[in-house]
């Protein structure tokens, strides 16, 4: 095709995008785009390794090697989940996304019924719900022998896949409507949120709800409906806090951590001390001592241990790792040829960003204390496996983008040859 020639149009009259030249087909994928998937693997791998090291530092003195060894097991299972996510047919996941939602709704409904029975009759009624586990009064886990599984972590995965599949194949006219654009997907996602909230898991409800609104905004839902949902979610959140004495006490303790340092603000007050004594460069790996006063520092408050031993520089590394991982995911999203793939990547980036910001905000005292793990750093099997499965989905999308790119390059290389052949045939016919 000559330089400056008009692009070929498809039967619908739309010109195909030209993002590379025939002379240099590799120019269609920028260096950032080519490095997005490998960069994501590198950043996630570094954060997983850092998380294992900090879990060992936080628990070796008090619990031995148990949590350190178990975290390695979870990471290996998560890597298997990542490989599975990178190889599963994406179209199969999209077509069955509503079934994944229904399965998770059933699991969370079972746990919610068990939680209500536990509140009404204690362990006596909870015995009628096998495979459930109660930890500190909350029934959020399935117990399978020595292993505990938290379905709410996988519910976030199912919701992101469902929203990407639904909005990715919805026309813009139907997306602007209240019924098809808001109410129908909200019937599925809202059921998940309600059941997670009934399981006394307000933090996961907030993270999942924020991801839901973010994906709806990126998909193109009308802003007025999103504002209504945001206002409704805020009102329900206030009612949920007001209706729980424990949550009210946490809000009061968050406002005045010094006054409640022996009560509801026990973790928050000591977490802020950890961050303070860490200074700029930290006390050194394994040299922290305030971490021993933190209850279960290897889970929600692992960032406080990093702040104490690695200092401000370590915290910058954590925030930089999350930022780079999200940018890599957005780099993959920018090369997507299909709308559902783009929404899937954006939803995954939103989920990681919101969860990491909430965790860092809790540890530093920016927001009220709530139980949210630090992605890729905190101890926890369900969290690690679900997040690595999402990373596998991003790699799957990147692989499909690369295949589509070279297919389009091949089609454009064949275009000048076919045009020249047609021109020669027309000339021979005229003769």
C-alpha positions in Angstrom: 0.0 0.0 0.0 1.5 3.4 -1.0 2.3 5.9 1.6 -0.7 8.2 2.3 -3.2 5.8 0.6 -6.6 5.7 2.4 -7.0 2.7 4.7 -9.1 -0.2 3.6 -12.7 -0.2 4.9 -14.7 -3.2 6.0 -18.2 -3.9 4.8 -19.7 -1.7 7.6 -17.8 1.3 6.3 -15.5 1.7 9.3 -11.8 1.9 8.7 -9.6 -0.6 10.6 -7.2 1.0 13.1 -3.6 1.5 11.9 -1.2 1.4 14.8 1.9 0.1 13.0 3.5 0.3 9.6 4.0 -2.5 7.1 7.7 -1.8 7.0 8.1 -2.2 10.8 5.2 -4.4 12.0 6.7 -4.6 15.5 6.2 -0.9 15.9 2.5 -1.5 16.7 3.5 -2.8 20.1 5.3 -0.1 22.0 8.2 -1.1 24.4 5.9 -0.5 27.3 3.2 -2.8 25.8 5.7 -5.5 25.0 7.1 -5.4 28.6 3.7 -5.2 30.4 3.2 -8.9 30.9 6.8 -9.8 31.8 6.9 -6.7 34.0 3.8 -7.9 35.8 5.3 -11.3 36.5 8.5 -9.7 37.8 6.8 -7.2 40.1 4.3 -9.8 41.5 7.2 -12.3 42.0 9.2 -9.7 43.9 6.3 -8.8 46.1 5.5 -12.5 46.8 9.2 -13.1 47.8 9.2 -9.9 50.0 5.9 -11.1 51.6 7.4 -14.5 52.5 10.5 -12.9 54.0 8.5 -10.4 56.1 6.1 -13.2 57.3 9.1 -15.2 58.4 10.5 -12.1 60.3 7.1 -11.4 61.9 6.3 -15.0 63.1 9.6 -16.9 63.6 10.0 -15.7 67.2 6.4 -16.4 68.2 5.1 -19.2 66.0 8.2 -20.9 64.5 8.2 -21.8 60.8 4.5 -22.7 60.5 3.3 -19.6 58.8 6.4 -19.3 56.7 6.1 -22.8 55.4 2.3 -22.6 54.8 2.7 -19.3 52.9 5.2 -21.1 50.5 2.5 -23.8 50.0 -0.1 -21.2 49.2 2.2 -19.5 46.8 2.9 -22.8 45.0 -0.9 -23.4 44.8 -1.4 -19.8 43.6 1.2 -20.3 40.8 -0.7 -23.4 39.7 -3.8 -21.2 39.7 -1.9 -18.6 37.7 -1.0 -21.1 35.1 -4.6 -22.4 35.0 -5.8 -18.8 34.5 -3.3 -18.2 31.7 -4.4 -21.3 29.8 -8.2 -21.4 30.3 -10.2 -20.3 27.3 -11.4 -16.7 28.1 -14.5 -17.2 26.0 -15.4 -20.2 28.2 -15.0 -18.1 31.3 -17.1 -15.3 29.9 -19.9 -17.6 28.8 -20.1 -19.3 32.2 -19.5 -16.2 34.3 -23.1 -16.1 35.6 -22.7 -19.7 36.8 -19.6 -18.8 38.7 -21.6 -16.0 40.3 -24.4 -18.4 41.2 -22.0 -20.9 42.8 -20.4 -18.2 44.9 -23.8 -16.8 45.9 -24.8 -20.3 47.0 -21.6 -20.7 49.1 -21.9 -17.3 50.7 -25.6 -17.8 51.4 -24.7 -21.0 53.2 -22.1 -19.2 55.3 -24.5 -16.4 56.0 -27.2 -18.8 57.3 -24.5 -20.4 59.5 -23.5 -17.0 60.8 -27.1 -16.1 61.7 -27.5 -19.5 63.4 -24.3 -18.9 65.3 -25.6 -15.5 66.6 -29.0 -17.0 67.6 -27.8 -20.3 69.2 -24.1 -20.3 69.3 -22.1 -23.4 68.6 -25.2 -25.6 69.2 -27.0 -24.3 66.0 -23.7 -23.9 64.2 -23.2 -27.7 64.4 -26.1 -28.1 61.9 -23.9 -26.4 59.3 -21.0 -28.8 58.5 -17.7 -27.6 56.9 -18.0 -24.1 58.4 -15.5 -22.5 60.6 -16.0 -19.7 63.2 -13.0 -17.4 63.9 -13.5 -14.7 66.5 -17.2 -14.9 66.1 -17.2 -14.5 62.3 -18.3 -17.4 60.1 -16.6 -16.6 56.8 -14.6 -19.8 56.1 -15.2 -23.4 54.9 -13.1 -25.8 56.9 -11.7 -28.7 54.8 -9.6 -30.6 57.3 -6.6 -28.4 58.2 -7.4 -26.0 55.4 -9.7 -23.0 55.6 -11.2 -21.4 52.4 -12.7 -17.9 52.3 -15.3 -17.8 49.5 -15.5 -14.0 49.6 -12.0 -13.8 48.1 -13.1 -15.8 45.1 -16.3 -13.9 44.9 -14.3 -10.8 43.9 -12.8 -12.8 41.1 -16.2 -14.1 39.9 -17.7 -10.6 40.0 -14.9 -9.0 37.9 -15.2 -11.8 35.2 -19.0 -11.5 35.2 -19.0 -7.7 34.8 -16.4 -7.8 32.0 -18.4 -10.5 30.2 -21.7 -8.6 30.7 -20.7 -5.1 29.8 -18.3 -6.2 27.1 -21.1 -7.6 25.0 -23.7 -4.9 25.8 -24.6 -2.3 23.3 -24.2 1.3 24.3 -27.9 2.0 24.0 -28.8 -0.8 26.4 -25.9 0.2 28.7 -27.5 3.6 29.2 -30.8 2.1 30.3 -31.6 1.6 34.0 -32.8 -2.0 33.6 -30.0 -3.6 31.5 -27.3 -1.1 32.4 -27.7 -1.2 36.2 -30.4 -3.3 37.7 -29.7 -6.6 36.0 -25.9 -6.8 36.8 -26.6 -5.3 40.2 -29.0 -8.2 40.9 -26.0 -10.6 40.8 -23.3 -8.3 42.2 -25.6 -6.8 44.8 -26.4 -10.3 46.1 -22.7 -11.1 46.5 -22.2 -7.8 48.4 -25.2 -8.4 50.7 -24.1 -11.9 51.6 -20.5 -10.8 52.3 -21.9 -8.1 54.5 -24.1 -10.5 56.4 -20.9 -12.5 57.1 -19.7 -9.6 59.1 -17.0 -8.7 56.5 -17.5 -5.0 56.0 -14.0 -4.5 54.6 -14.4 -7.0 51.8 -17.8 -5.5 51.1 -16.3 -2.0 50.7 -13.5 -3.3 48.4 -15.8 -5.3 46.2 -18.4 -2.5 46.0 -15.7 0.0 45.0 -14.5 -2.3 42.3 -18.1 -2.8 41.1 -18.7 1.0 40.8 -15.3 1.4 39.0 -16.0 -1.2 36.4 -19.5 0.2 35.8 -18.0 3.7 35.3 -15.4 2.4 32.8 -18.0 0.4 31.0 -20.0 3.6 30.3 -23.0 3.4 32.7 -24.8 6.7 33.2 -23.2 8.9 35.8 -26.5 9.7 37.6 -27.1 6.0 38.2 -23.6 5.6 39.6 -24.1 8.6 41.9 -27.3 7.1 43.2 -25.6 3.8 43.8 -22.7 5.6 45.6 -25.2 7.5 47.8 -27.1 4.3 48.5 -24.0 2.4 49.4 -22.8 5.2 51.7 -26.1 5.2 53.5 -26.1 1.4 53.9 -22.5 1.6 55.2 -23.4 4.2 57.8 -26.4 2.1 58.9 -24.1 -1.0 59.1 -21.7 0.9 61.3 -24.4 2.4 63.5 -26.1 -0.9 64.0 -22.9 -2.6 65.3 -21.5 -1.6 68.7 -18.1 -3.1 67.7 -17.9 -1.0 64.5 -19.0 2.1 66.4 -16.3 1.6 69.0 -13.7 1.1 66.2 -14.7 4.5 64.7 -14.3 6.2 68.1 -11.0 4.4 68.7 -9.8 5.5 65.2 -10.5 9.1 66.0 -8.7 8.9 69.4 -6.2 6.0 69.2 -4.2 7.1 72.2 -7.3 7.0 74.5 -8.2 3.5 73.4 -4.8 2.0 73.0 -5.7 -0.9 75.3 -9.0 -1.5 73.7 -10.3 -1.2 70.1 -7.3 0.8 69.0 -4.7 -1.8 70.3 -3.5 -2.8 66.8 -3.8 0.7 65.3 -1.8 2.4 68.0 1.0 -0.1 67.9 1.0 -0.1 64.1 1.6 3.6 64.1 4.4 3.1 66.6 6.0 0.6 64.3 5.9 3.0 61.4 7.3 5.8 63.6 10.3 3.9 65.0 11.2 2.6 61.6 12.2 6.0 60.5 13.7 6.5 57.0 15.7 3.3 56.5 14.2 1.0 59.2 15.8 -1.0 62.0 17.0 -3.7 59.7 15.5 -7.1 58.6 14.6 -9.2 61.7 15.6 -6.4 64.1 12.1 -5.0 64.8 10.8 -5.5 68.3 7.4 -3.6 68.3 6.0 -6.2 65.9 5.9 -8.7 68.7 3.2 -6.5 70.3 1.0 -6.6 67.2 -1.7 -9.3 67.2 -1.2 -11.5 64.1 1.2 -9.1 62.3 1.6 -11.5 59.4 -1.9 -10.9 58.1 -3.6 -7.4 57.9 -0.7 -5.5 59.4 2.3 -6.9 57.5 2.9 -3.4 56.1 3.5 -2.2 59.7 6.3 -4.8 60.1 7.8 -3.6 56.8 7.7 0.0 58.0 9.4 -0.9 61.2 12.2 -3.0 59.7 12.6 -1.4 56.2 11.5 2.1 57.1 10.0 4.7 54.8 12.1 3.3 51.9 10.4 -0.1 52.4 7.0 1.5 52.3 7.9 3.4 49.1 8.9 0.1 47.6 5.6 -1.5 48.6 3.6 1.4 47.1 5.8 1.4 44.0 5.3 -2.3 43.5 1.6 -2.0 43.6 1.7 1.0 41.2 4.0 -0.8 38.7 1.8 -3.9 38.8 -1.3 -1.9 38.1 0.4 0.0 35.3 1.5 -3.3 33.7 -2.1 -4.5 33.8 -3.3 -1.3 32.3 -0.6 -1.6 29.6 -2.1 -5.0 28.7 -5.6 -3.5 28.7 -4.4 -0.8 26.3 -3.6 -3.4 23.7 -6.9 -5.3 23.9 -8.9 -5.8 20.7 -12.0 -7.0 22.6 -14.0 -4.9 25.0 -14.6 -7.7 27.5 -10.8 -8.3 27.8 -10.2 -4.6 28.3 -12.8 -4.4 31.1 -11.4 -7.6 32.7 -7.9 -6.0 33.0 -9.3 -2.7 34.2 -11.4 -4.6 36.8 -8.4 -6.5 38.1 -6.2 -3.4 38.3 -9.0 -1.6 40.2 -9.4 -4.5 42.6 -5.6 -4.6 43.4 -5.4 -0.9 43.7 -8.4 -0.5 46.0 -7.4 -3.4 48.3 -3.8 -2.2 48.6 -4.8 1.4 49.3 -7.4 0.3 52.0 -4.7 -1.9 53.7 -2.1 0.8 53.7 -4.7 3.4 54.9 -5.7 1.1 57.8 -2.1 0.5 58.9 -1.2 4.2 58.8 -4.4 5.4 60.4 -5.9 7.2 57.4 -9.1 5.2 57.5 -10.8 3.2 60.3 -9.4 -0.2 61.2 -10.8 -3.0 59.0 -9.6 -6.4 58.0 -8.2 -6.2 54.5 -5.0 -8.1 53.5 -2.2 -6.5 51.6 -2.2 -8.1 48.1 0.7 -10.5 47.5 2.3 -9.6 50.9 -0.1 -10.8 53.7 -0.4 -14.4 54.8 -3.5 -16.2 53.5 -4.3 -19.0 51.2 -7.5 -17.8 49.6 -6.1 -14.3 49.0 -2.9 -15.5 47.4 -4.6 -18.1 45.2 -7.4 -15.8 44.0 -5.0 -12.9 43.2 -2.5 -15.1 41.3 -5.4 -16.5 39.4 -6.3 -13.0 38.3 -2.7 -12.4 37.3 -3.0 -15.5 35.2 -6.0 -14.0 33.5 -4.1 -10.9 32.6 -1.3 -13.0 31.1 -4.0 -14.9 29.2 -5.3 -11.6 27.8 -1.8 -10.5 26.9 -1.2 -13.8 25.0 -4.5 -13.2 23.0 -3.5 -9.6 22.3 -0.2 -10.8 20.8 -1.8 -13.4 18.7 -4.4 -10.9 17.4 -1.6 -8.4 16.7 0.4 -10.7 14.4 -2.8 -11.9 12.7 -3.6 -8.3 11.8 0.0 -7.8 10.7 -0.4 -10.8 8.4 -3.6 -9.5 7.0 -2.2 -6.1 6.3 0.9 -7.6 4.6 -1.4 -9.7 2.3 -3.5 -6.6 1.5 -1.0 -4.9 -1.0 -0.4 -8.2 -2.7 -4.1 -8.8 -3.2 -4.7 -5.2 -4.4 -1.8 -5.5 -6.9 -3.3 -8.8 -8.2 -6.7 -7.3 -8.6 -5.2 -4.3 -10.5 -3.3 -6.6 -12.9 -6.5 -8.7 -13.5 -8.5 -5.5 -14.3 -5.8 -4.4 -16.8 -5.7 -7.8 -18.5 -9.5 -7.7 -18.8 -9.4 -4.3 -20.5 -6.9 -5.5 -23.0 
